[in-house]
Amino acid sequence: MKKILLIGASVRVSRLVREVLEKYPEYKFVGVVDSDPAKAADFCTFNKVTLPIYSHDEFDRAVSEQQPDLAVITTSDYTHAGYIVKCLDLKISCIVEKPLCINAEQCQAIWDAQKRNPEVYAVTMHNSRYHHAVRETLKLVRSGNIGNIRSILYNEKLDHFHGSSYFRRWNRHKDFSGGLQIHKSSHHFDKMNFLLGRKPLWVAANGCQTAYGPDKHPAPAKNCANCPEAESCEFFLDFHKNKVYEQLYNTSGQHLYTPDQCIYDKEADAEDFVNIFVMYEGGIPMSYTLSACCAYEGEEIILEGTDGRLEMCRHAFRRPESRGGDALTMRKENILRIFRFAQAEVENFDADDDNKDADHGGCDELIYRDLFANGNSEMLATLEDGIYAVLIGAAANISMQNNGAKVDINTIFKR
């Protein structure tokens, strides 16, 4: 029996907990560490587990008392690195929610800890590379279907509901998340690094706030729950109408915070629009754009090759289920196609999700199989993969601080 210590009572890890309880009896949860004891208690109730709860400064006691074999780390992004380094040095294997960390200094600390402890297993959970459309794209590229890749265009869109959610929570603090260019975009950079099988050389970037933040509207209140403009605000959220939030924050008034912070608050300093240019080994350029307040949700990846142009698009069109409520998907659209010069016909390929009704289209089940049942799909991201995904976003932040100047990856990270 392998003992798991949960570090972070997060919404995201709830899915992992239920999956392990249902399918992987050789694992046992032995405790949860979190900075918010009330949320940790609600987390245990929500997931129907009874676990010892430790505060964030009781990690050492939790390890001493529970002797875990594995730690699953899903705390706020800026805290990941500290826990990873501790786990590696204590010879505790760890699984880390993406992003691995939030800046180059943390990447270096993690890399150095892994080099000190090469025998300790540590990976990061980049489940986005498991999407069926991404796996099919990988097959087409690796089979040489479009020849050698010349360039990449990547456009990521978050709709009003999803995009604003980051600005209601701790993610809106760049000191906590590194911004969406790290918290969200690490998924995207990881996919491109994986697809190309190459490392990024240098990065240049710019960004701004277009919809959220203190310059867009005076914050009328700290939370939606007590806002005098709730009736007229298009971004109003009643988290009690979200079945997960309601159960994880149902001891109202006891939590350190609730996920309905005002998106216009002065604490919201993360960019909601970023444009990042990445040069990869072999002279392959990528232009990447993320916008966090769009009419619909999705990503578009365009790979221009010597023998054809591959376009992979995944879109979701949603609306609020009720005033201030959760998002309801009206329609999904998955496209994978190849265009060739001087050829009128378009080559279409299957891009539909493995499981249309599951979280993330069935990706989670696949990554859990690799994590807990040695699935060996060759899709699992390594610790190094996680580092290089973060380094692109970290370099983008440095570039933006220096008026878009080019940042060489090898100047901010040493292997």
Summary of the structure (lengths in Angstrom):
residues: 415
radius of gyration: 21.2
end to end distance: 35.2
largest distance: 67.9
contacts: 1444
relative contact order: 0.17
helix: 37%
strand: 27%
